[in-house]
Amino acid sequence: MSNNKSLIEKFNEAPSWAVVLGTLGAVGVGYAASKIYQDPEGFKKYFINKAFSAVSSVAGNLVDGQFTDALESLEEELFLDDVEIIDTIPEEGWGKNRVIEFMNSLNSNEKENWENGKVSGCVYNKSNEHIDLLNQAMALFTLSNPLHPDVFPSIKKFESEIISMTIDMLAKGVDGVCGAMTSGGTESILMACKAHRDYYEKNKGITRPNIVAPSSAHAAFNKACEYFKIELRLSKLGKDHRADVADLESKIDSNTILIVGSAPSYAHGMIDDIEAIAALAIKYGTGCHVDGCLGGFILPWIEQLEDSDIPPFDFRVKGVTSMSADTHKYGYAVKGSSVILFANEDLRRSMYFVYTAWPGGLYCTTAIGGSRPGCLIAGCWASLVSTGKDGYLDHAREIFLTASSIKQGIIDNDDYELVGDSKTMVIAFKSKNQNDLNIFGVMTAMKERGWNLNPLQNPLSIHICVTYAHKGKGDQFVEDLNEATAQVKKDKKKYNSSGAAPIYGLAYSISGTDPVDHIVKSYLDITLTAKRKHTSNKTNNNNEN
């Protein structure tokens, strides 16, 4: 009896993700025995998906309850408490004062989430003077639309000059480089993939194209390949967490249209060997894209610093045919702008969409969008010309010093090890013993100290993307990390079951399968829903009282 009670107690105390995995194992073990010899390659994924379906029916209440708990937790985090929900157009329009007062109250409440300068990435320059300038510049062009350059010629001026300034920074002395603006890094990557697909179909007759990229390449490449029906071949990383160039080469064939390198990678801040990757592109007659969405507007400035060690990464490298660089990151523009550059006009034209038989007239766009907010282009232009080369260099210096301080503090802590020896502004690290020190528990403890860090997987780790908002906060980060580490060690039970710990533990085990897709898509549903669908017991009790 005592043994049974002990087992029940252990079951009740186990985190939800462990219960799910345990149940999956119990349901699937018989099925595994009959299938494992038939298809060893596809067995793992097939089994997990089938077992998930079986669990849903055999232990439906258990699994449904755990998913409901997860969704309730997400809703608690994403929905605003005690705020009026406006889910239908008001019968009578609100007055200006009421609108602004309502929006001001929301804005003031969430400013504390980022004004402390402890958010990884996200807000790249929190200077009130800079923000005021952007707001004034955008207000002047609120109604502008680059789809109508005859009506708004100033927006055409701003856009073309932003492209030219970016070329001067990333392709100085290289003839023929041209580009376009997009809504962000994802669209820039999509356009690079689309352009190479169409270019190589036209010029080489490739109709079943593939793109070769390291597994660290941004997920936007997965999205592009899914959208445009391109096969994506992912290669492994080397021990330094950069692209394994030999493995990249092994995946190239006559249908390869593009080879990808990152400068740097989002997860680990590592700059791939762009010279070696571009050499492969020349050798096999393919394109080479450098994903500089994150680094495009800061690496050129870090490169100029005395203690930096930035390898060649842009159009100065022979063989590079396209590069993306986000102006809304280290260009310090408002979110919604990026630049995609091409080595020549033929490639850029392969990005365009033109339809000449429409009854509405000639339809043509440079990228995905038709109408676009010209005010964002105006704000971006204002950011570039007001910051200037001296400002970008100064900002890069402060960012580099802060990142170096944080990196050294992590190196000096015996509980952690770096995930790659980053020379950039992104510092990734993991626990040396995940069972003893849950890295996501550390992330939660850091959040309690105001830090908003990014969770990673493969391997389980976290990173901080240092921005100008972090200026001078390197020592504070290290001090808070040391305190958070001690706290997580002291209260393992709390931090093993809080924040991202159980969710990423589960995702790490069965990434890419139906159960995880279900959770993630449910999260997306919540972000698009005005009212809560899942009411917690806490909410019910509050309502009853």
Order of alpha helices (4+ residues) and beta strands (2+ residues): alpha-alpha-alpha-alpha-alpha-alpha-alpha-beta-alpha-beta-alpha-beta-alpha-beta-alpha-beta-alpha-beta-beta-alpha-beta-beta-alpha-beta-beta-alpha-beta-beta-alpha-alpha-alpha-alpha-alpha
